[in-house]
């Protein structure tokens, strides 16, 4: 299950420990939750799975990324204004329970010849992917609307977990003119294994244009990620990406595949992005 049934309407709501409200609104046909700090934002974070970004009533298992407070803590640590954070809702509903995966799969990298993880093979059909349509919606509609709301241009990072992490790395390769950093957690490499690792890393631009934070755990689904992540690290280094500067790859032991684990280190990831300008 990748969604919870909630009543959707345009409104403002507050999250614990944060002064400014989150604004839920439609941009085009997509629901987004937008948090903008009072001071001019130092950047913009576009987060997949907006249901889980701020609102524990909409989030799976009532767990969120606690993203606004993470942005505030990270910015305070670096000494800049907090970035704005935009949670983009995935399209899964009770009628379309697998829409999230259809939207987040890295379309140009996937092929019918790839061996798909048996856990998703029952619903995944490479001929029905909408990854490029979703990415175009982000770049052509949501990002320009958010820039208008913010009132000025700022560096833009993308954030995602699991399939959202794959979509984030894909976006860096497809649209480095828009997204210059990816903050990824529990990168779901087993979706298609080594060919997926190679395809995503090889599509990234030359070093210096984008930066990439990758963090995996050791429990649950994450327990199978290590060999694929080592391959990704080696391939990045072979392409000239410098560890620590162009990319980070971390393992958080005793953490698993859930929002609580990802939120725990989100301030570290945002700080690394903010320090890199």
DRENVEXDREN-446915 format. One record per residue (C-alpha): residue number from 1; x, y, z. Coordinates in steps of 0.02 Angstrom, whole numbers, plus 32768, in hexadecimal, padded with zeros to 4 digits. Example, Ala and Ser with C-alpha at 12.3 -4.5 7.8 and 13.67 -1.06 7.14 Angstrom:
2
    n    c1    c2    c3
    1  8267  7F1F  8186
    2  82AC  7FCB  8165
END
This chain:
277
    n    c1    c2    c3
    1  8000  8000  8000
    2  8048  80A9  7FCD
    3  7FBD  811E  8000
    4  7F41  8148  8088
    5  7E93  8189  8064
    6  7E85  8240  8097
    7  7E0E  82CB  8067
    8  7E6B  833D  7FF0
    9  7E47  83F6  7FEE
   10  7EAC  8494  7FE0
   11  7ED7  84CD  808F
   12  7F61  8501  8105
   13  7F9A  8499  8199
   14  8024  84A3  8219
   15  80A5  8422  824E
   16  80F3  8412  82F9
   17  817F  848A  8321
   18  8170  84F1  8281
   19  812C  85A2  827C
   20  80FD  85AF  81C4
   21  806A  854B  817F
   22  806F  84C5  80FA
   23  7FFD  84EF  8067
   24  7FA6  845E  800F
   25  7F73  848B  7F5F
   26  7F59  844C  7EB0
   27  7FDC  8476  7E2E
   28  7F92  843D  7D8C
   29  7F46  8396  7DB9
   30  7FC4  8369  7E41
   31  7FB1  8386  7EFB
   32  8047  83D3  7F4F
   33  806F  8408  8001
   34  80DC  84A5  8003
   35  813C  84E9  8097
   36  8195  8591  8080
   37  81F9  85E0  810E
   38  81E0  8696  813D
   39  8290  86C6  8106
   40  82C1  86BB  804F
   41  82DF  8600  8032
   42  8392  85CA  8012
   43  8355  8543  7F9D
   44  82C1  84D6  7F6D
   45  82AB  841C  7F90
   46  8232  83BC  7F22
   47  8200  831E  7F81
   48  81AB  8285  7F38
   49  811D  8233  7F99
   50  80D8  82D5  7FDD
   51  805B  8273  8045
   52  80EC  8248  80B9
   53  8149  82EE  80B9
   54  80EC  8352  8140
   55  8041  830F  816B
   56  8038  827A  81E1
   57  7F7E  8269  81BC
   58  7FA2  8244  8105
   59  8046  81E6  811D
   60  8059  812B  8118
   61  805E  80E8  81CA
   62  804A  819E  8204
   63  8105  81B8  81EE
   64  814A  824F  8190
   65  81F3  8292  815B
   66  81DA  8324  81D5
   67  8221  8385  8143
   68  8201  8438  817B
   69  825A  8422  8220
   70  82E6  83C5  81C8
   71  82FD  8458  8151
   72  8301  84D2  81E2
   73  8380  846D  8245
   74  83F0  8453  81AF
   75  83ED  850A  817E
   76  8413  8542  822F
   77  84A8  84CB  8232
   78  84ED  850F  818E
   79  84C3  85C5  81B4
   80  8449  85EB  8126
   81  838D  8605  8114
   82  8328  8564  810C
   83  82F9  8520  8061
   84  8243  8512  802D
   85  8201  8460  8027
   86  817E  8421  7FAD
   87  812E  8376  7FC5
   88  80E9  8337  7F1F
   89  8061  82B6  7F3A
   90  8070  8213  7EDB
   91  7FDC  81DB  7E75
   92  7FAF  813B  7ED1
   93  7EFA  8127  7F05
   94  7E8C  8095  7F34
   95  7E5B  808A  7E7D
   96  7F11  8097  7E41
   97  7F77  8049  7ECD
   98  8016  8036  7E65
   99  8017  80E2  7E13
  100  80A9  8119  7E80
  101  811B  8096  7E36
  102  80E0  80BC  7D86
  103  810B  8174  7DA0
  104  81B2  815C  7DF9
  105  8201  80D4  7D8E
  106  8294  811D  7D2B
  107  8246  810B  7C81
  108  82D6  811C  7C05
  109  8345  80AA  7C6D
  110  82C8  801C  7C7D
  111  82B2  7F9B  7BF5
  112  824A  7F00  7BDB
  113  82EB  7E9A  7BDD
  114  8311  7EC7  7C93
  115  82EA  7E48  7D1A
  116  8270  7E9E  7D8E
  117  826A  7E7E  7E49
  118  81EB  7DF0  7E5F
  119  8197  7E54  7EE9
  120  8159  7ED3  7E69
  121  8152  7E69  7DCC
  122  809A  7E44  7DE6
  123  8069  7EFA  7DC5
  124  80FA  7F4D  7D6D
  125  80ED  7F5B  7CB0
  126  817A  7FBB  7C5B
  127  8105  7FEC  7BCC
  128  8096  804E  7C46
  129  811B  80B9  7C9B
  130  80F6  8172  7CB2
  131  819D  81A9  7CF9
  132  81C2  8225  7C6F
  133  8113  826D  7C75
  134  8124  8284  7D31
  135  81D0  82D4  7D22
  136  818F  834C  7C9D
  137  80FF  837A  7D11
  138  817C  83A4  7D9A
  139  81F0  8409  7D2B
  140  8171  8462  7CBC
  141  80E5  8486  7D37
  142  810C  8468  7DEE
  143  81BB  84B3  7DF7
  144  818A  8555  7D9B
  145  80F1  8568  7E0B
  146  815A  8550  7EA7
  147  81DB  85CF  7E6B
  148  814C  864A  7E59
  149  8110  8624  7F09
  150  81C0  8637  7F50
  151  81D7  86DA  7EF2
  152  8286  86B9  7EB2
  153  82F2  8633  7E65
  154  835A  85C6  7ED8
  155  83BE  8523  7EC6
  156  834A  848D  7EB9
  157  8367  83E2  7F05
  158  82FA  8348  7EF3
  159  82D8  82CF  7F81
  160  8293  821F  7F82
  161  8298  8173  7FCF
  162  828F  80C3  7F87
  163  8240  80D7  7EDA
  164  8244  8192  7EF9
  165  8301  8183  7F0B
  166  830C  8130  7E61
  167  82A0  81BA  7E17
  168  8310  823D  7E67
  169  83B0  81F7  7E1C
  170  8356  81E9  7D75
  171  8322  82A0  7D7F
  172  83D7  82D6  7D9A
  173  8405  8280  7CF8
  174  8370  82BC  7C95
  175  835F  836E  7CD5
  176  8401  83AE  7D23
  177  83CA  845A  7CE6
  178  8342  8455  7D6C
  179  8382  83E3  7DF7
  180  8436  83F4  7E2F
  181  8432  8381  7EC7
  182  83DA  82E0  7EF7
  183  83BA  82AC  7FAC
  184  8390  81F2  7FA6
  185  8369  8171  802B
  186  8354  80B4  801F
  187  837D  80B5  7F66
  188  8318  8023  7F24
  189  839B  7FD7  7EB3
  190  834F  7F27  7EBB
  191  82C0  7F67  7E4F
  192  8328  7F32  7DBA
  193  83D4  7F0C  7E02
  194  847D  7F31  7DB4
  195  843A  7F69  7D09
  196  83D4  7FED  7D64
  197  846C  8027  7DC8
  198  84D4  8037  7D2B
  199  844B  808A  7CC7
  200  8426  8110  7D48
  201  84DA  8139  7D72
  202  8510  813E  7CBC
  203  8485  81BB  7C92
  204  84C3  823A  7D10
  205  851D  82D2  7CC7
  206  85D7  82EC  7CD4
  207  8616  830E  7D85
  208  85FE  83BE  7DC4
  209  854D  83DB  7D87
  210  84ED  8376  7E08
  211  8509  832F  7EB6
  212  84BD  8294  7F03
  213  849E  825C  7FB6
  214  8474  81A3  7FCC
  215  844A  8152  8072
  216  840E  80A2  8092
  217  83E7  803F  812E
  218  840A  7F8B  815D
  219  835D  7F4D  818F
  220  82C2  7F19  8130
  221  82C9  7F36  8075
  222  836C  7F95  808B
  223  83C6  7EF7  80C2
  224  83DC  7EC2  800B
  225  841E  7F69  7FCB
  226  84D8  7F60  7FF8
  227  8522  7F0A  7F5E
  228  84C1  7F7A  7EE7
  229  84F3  8016  7F47
  230  85AB  7FE4  7F41
  231  859A  7FD2  7E86
  232  854A  807F  7E79
  233  85D5  80CC  7EE3
  234  865D  807D  7E78
  235  860A  80B2  7DD7
  236  85F8  8166  7E14
  237  86AF  816B  7E47
  238  86E4  8121  7D9F
  239  8685  81AE  7D49
  240  86E6  8230  7DAE
  241  8666  8255  7E35
  242  86C6  827F  7ED4
  243  868D  822B  7F76
  244  8658  82AD  7FF6
  245  8652  833A  7F77
  246  85EC  82FA  7EE4
  247  8598  8269  7F3C
  248  857D  821E  7FE7
  249  8553  8168  8008
  250  8525  813B  80BB
  251  84E3  80A4  8117
  252  847D  80C4  81B3
  253  8484  8023  8218
  254  83E9  7FE7  8275
  255  837B  8054  8206
  256  82FA  8014  818E
  257  8287  803E  80FD
  258  8213  80BF  814B
  259  81F9  8179  8162
  260  8237  8176  8215
  261  82E2  8137  81DC
  262  82EC  81B1  814C
  263  82B7  8246  81B4
  264  833D  821F  8233
  265  83C8  8251  81BB
  266  836D  82CA  8149
  267  83BC  8362  81A0
  268  8469  831A  8179
  269  843D  8307  80C2
  270  83F5  83B7  80B4
  271  848D  8400  810E
  272  8501  83A9  8093
  273  849F  83F3  8001
  274  849D  84A2  804B
  275  8558  84A0  8070
  276  8585  8470  7FBF
  277  8561  8513  7F65
END
